[in-house]
Amino acid sequence: MPTTVDAFGAHEAGKPLVPVTIERRDIGSHDVKLDILYCGICHSDMNYVDGTFGPLVVSPRAIATPEWD
């Protein structure tokens, strides 16, 4: 069953980050489920948000532990 998660995102360059809800697909047999402890984005990603350059796919930096079932 898909899960919804809370996140922050920019809908277009030059717009501020705003709270968004994202629907996630079910975890598959080849996926790894992580418990995200801390997360951030790099300065280059913020350059897209402020309109300096883009488009790009942001790449989060995360500290996480695997969740074992």
Residue pairs with C-beta under 8 A, 6 or more apart in sequence:
1 26
2 23
2 24
2 25
2 26
3 23
3 24
3 26
4 21
4 22
4 23
4 24
5 21
5 22
5 24
6 19
6 20
6 21
6 22
7 19
7 20
7 21
7 22
8 17
8 18
8 19
8 20
9 17
9 18
9 20
9 22
10 16
10 17
10 18
10 48
10 49
11 18
13 48
13 49
13 50
13 51
13 54
13 55
14 49
14 50
14 51
15 49
16 49
17 49
27 33
32 66
33 66
33 67
33 69
34 62
34 64
34 65
34 66
34 67
35 64
35 65
35 66
35 67
36 62
36 63
36 64
37 62
37 63
37 64
37 65
38 62
38 63
39 60
39 61
39 62
39 63
40 60
40 61
40 62
41 58
41 59
41 60
41 61
42 59
42 61
44 56
45 56
45 58
45 59
47 53
47 54
48 54
48 55
48 56
48 58
